[in-house]
Amino acid sequence: MSDKSDSNFSLITSSGRLELHPPRGMSLQPISVDFTNPAFKYRLRRGGGRGQPLARALGLKHGAKPLVLDAAAGLGRDGFIIAALNCRVIMCERSPLIHALLADGLRRALEDEELAPTAGRIRLYRGDSQILIPGLTDNEIPQVVYLDPMFPPRRKSALVKNEMRVLQAVAGEDSDSAGLLNAAVQAGCQRLVCKRPAQAACLGGRRPDFSVKTPKHRFDVYLKQKNSLPICRKASCHRISTTHCFHKLNFPDCVSRKAFSV
Ligand SMILES: C[S@@+](CC[C@H](N)C(=O)[O-])C[C@H]1O[C@@H](n2cnc3c(N)ncnc32)[C@H](O)[C@@H]1O
């Protein structure tokens, strides 16, 4: 659940692209998603490839190409960079307005010769990842879940970019992001990466296995324990198997709540 509703913002098509316009009286500029922007294309080409902090956090060395779930997609920048690193990406965004902007940005990226192969590796869902994750089909279960929930607003709000302020005004503060982390843990993925501001506490107070740091951000990385036991992905179940699966463990249709030794 987000803290503020999407109301009073309007979606307007201008020069062939969708723009999100803040209500009159808010000192904010319209925003859109434009992956074809030359600065963003430059970032894709020169961002450091698999040596960049995001790629290291995702575990992309030695040519790994995991299926990545970007469970808090926002304006899709990180997810697009991940797809440009040759990973297939499932993006999920719950704000209908932000989702519409992102869908429009991806549509235009598919029409761009340079970006089309990257955009073609992305599938976008609208909805809450906490609901999406337990319902993923077997071949959609990601190896990596990437989380970048909204950070609490900074006190010096003038320093926050217009884009981020619009995002905060539309999507709220993501105060349920610890629940999203728990849902992601239960997805049964190999690795979970959570982007945090450099000085912020770990999400939900969970200590990561390690962090990859940049001057402004930190990627907290949680690894699936090698000897960990399978966990049922059904949100209401979460049983851990010590022997074999009475609950159709790891399948979204697990409905049995039979007592089970943990
Ligand atoms: C900080 S933004 C993500 C920015 C993104 N990484 C980018 O590069 O543009 C956070 C976004 O996550 C979305 N979000 C938060 N929790 C979510 C959830 N449980 N399911 C789907 N979307 C979620 C919010 O609506 C918001 O748009």
The ligand as an SDF file (V2000), in Angstrom:
LIG
                    3D

 27 29  0  0  0  0  0  0  0  0999 V2000
   12.4990    4.5230   -6.1490 C   0  0  0  0  0  0  0  0  0  0  0  0
   11.3500    3.9870   -7.3390 S   0  0  0  0  0  0  0  0  0  0  0  0
   12.2780    2.8600   -8.3110 C   0  0  0  0  0  0  0  0  0  0  0  0
   13.1900    3.5750   -9.2690 C   0  0  0  0  0  0  0  0  0  0  0  0
   13.7760    2.6310  -10.2970 C   0  0  0  0  0  0  0  0  0  0  0  0
   14.7660    1.7480   -9.7200 N   0  0  0  0  0  0  0  0  0  0  0  0
   14.3650    3.3850  -11.4610 C   0  0  0  0  0  0  0  0  0  0  0  0
   15.5470    3.1430  -11.7860 O   0  0  0  0  0  0  0  0  0  0  0  0
   13.6510    4.1800  -12.0740 O   0  0  0  0  0  0  0  0  0  0  0  0
   10.2810    2.9050   -6.4450 C   0  0  0  0  0  0  0  0  0  0  0  0
    9.0840    2.4300   -7.2310 C   0  0  0  0  0  0  0  0  0  0  0  0
    8.7000    1.1670   -6.7030 O   0  0  0  0  0  0  0  0  0  0  0  0
    7.3120    1.0570   -6.7520 C   0  0  0  0  0  0  0  0  0  0  0  0
    6.9430    0.0380   -5.7580 N   0  0  0  0  0  0  0  0  0  0  0  0
    7.1750    0.0580   -4.4330 C   0  0  0  0  0  0  0  0  0  0  0  0
    6.7280   -1.0470   -3.8390 N   0  0  0  0  0  0  0  0  0  0  0  0
    6.1870   -1.8080   -4.8280 C   0  0  0  0  0  0  0  0  0  0  0  0
    5.5430   -3.0770   -4.8520 C   0  0  0  0  0  0  0  0  0  0  0  0
    5.3420   -3.7710   -3.7160 N   0  0  0  0  0  0  0  0  0  0  0  0
    5.1370   -3.5740   -6.0360 N   0  0  0  0  0  0  0  0  0  0  0  0
    5.3250   -2.8820   -7.1850 C   0  0  0  0  0  0  0  0  0  0  0  0
    5.9000   -1.6500   -7.2200 N   0  0  0  0  0  0  0  0  0  0  0  0
    6.3450   -1.1250   -6.0670 C   0  0  0  0  0  0  0  0  0  0  0  0
    6.8070    2.4550   -6.4100 C   0  0  0  0  0  0  0  0  0  0  0  0
    5.4740    2.6520   -6.8950 O   0  0  0  0  0  0  0  0  0  0  0  0
    7.8380    3.3140   -7.1350 C   0  0  0  0  0  0  0  0  0  0  0  0
    7.4090    3.6430   -8.4330 O   0  0  0  0  0  0  0  0  0  0  0  0
  1  2  1  0
  2  3  1  0
  2 10  1  0
  3  4  1  0
  4  5  1  0
  5  6  1  0
  5  7  1  0
  7  8  2  0
  7  9  1  0
 10 11  1  0
 11 12  1  0
 11 26  1  0
 12 13  1  0
 13 14  1  0
 13 24  1  0
 14 15  1  0
 14 23  1  0
 15 16  2  0
 16 17  1  0
 17 18  1  0
 17 23  2  0
 18 19  1  0
 18 20  2  0
 20 21  1  0
 21 22  2  0
 22 23  1  0
 24 25  1  0
 24 26  1  0
 26 27  1  0
M  CHG  2   2   1   9  -1
M  END
$$$$
